[in-house]
Amino acid sequence: MFPVIRLRRIRQNEKLRKIVRESSLQINNLVYPLFVAEGKNIKNPVISMPGIYQLSCDNLLKEVEGAIKVGIPAVLLFGIPGQKDESGTQAYSDQGVVQNAVRAIKKNFPDIAVITDVCLCEFTIHGHCGVINSDGEVLNDPTLELLAKIAVSHAYAGADMVAPSAMMDGMVGSIRKALDANSFINIPIMAYSAKYASAFYGPFREAAGSAPRFGNRLGYQMDIANSDEAVRETRLDIEEGADIVMVKPALAYLDIIRRIKELGYPVAAYNVSGEYSMVKAAAMRGWIDERKVIEEILLSIKRAGANIIITYFAKEVAGWIKKDVENVAEGGL
Ligand code: PBG
């Protein structure tokens, strides 16, 4: 007779349960995405994302201050320009909404890392992530030049890191080359390497006003059914100089996070807008325990292998973690 293996021995002891815990949420791994709009005193609620707003720079600074108070180490900026055009010129203007916001944050809060989204979809009339021809096709190579210009302009404004999300081939390499040529050899690139053509981006497109006017993004974002392709995409980005690679969305792609982790580079997972909205919608109706569900989702992303979690829940979660730590220090919990 062999003894019954009792996995429950440790599990049923609350104190011991803690010492065998394999992963945990850390404030230091959270990145908080923010939408900055042109103008003053703007705080437009994003209807499909309760708790998230389009903020003008003045209000953005208040939000950043709040994020710093709970210990958030980095924000990811998306711009909503006052004016859009065919080739998204406001995306690389020195006085663009993102460039001005980066300078303002850096001036007021030099200690928080500012990461910028490098893409064209919020800045073009047609809403695609690149320049298009008369047939409405997105042109890869002419877009590369613009993306490089955007990245360089963000670096001049003081961004700590750039995050290209347009899913154009060769995007990371051309941005790396342009940054280096402008002496920004120390500005890293967080590449949206495995970015799927996902329906989970729906609410973001309301938040950023970036829904394509025609067609879809299937021609440049990845097919949701593919996994090997994510590895190929990510390998290429690494060869081209990516410092951090990203999987996006996160929750429906935990298997991809696990595979990408094996490549040995820091992995960021983007817990996207639709993932946020689903939780909020159910929580508002009292159908789920919001805090527990959020923690479970973010922990699953961590467990899958993500080092960095980009999430609209960042401020909320950091607040909880901070409170818990303070309670422990006071002898509670
Ligand atoms: C822009 C971009 C998108 C997201 C991040 N960068 C939208 C898209 O590709 O349509 C989505 C983020 C989210 O859903 O939270 N290229």
Boltz pocket constraint, residues with backbone or C-beta under 6 A from the ligand:
constraints:
  - pocket:
      binder: B
      contacts: [[A, 117], [A, 119], [A, 121], [A, 129], [A, 165], [A, 166], [A, 200], [A, 201], [A, 202], [A, 203], [A, 204], [A, 205], [A, 210], [A, 217], [A, 271], [A, 272], [A, 273], [A, 274]]
      max_distance: 6.0
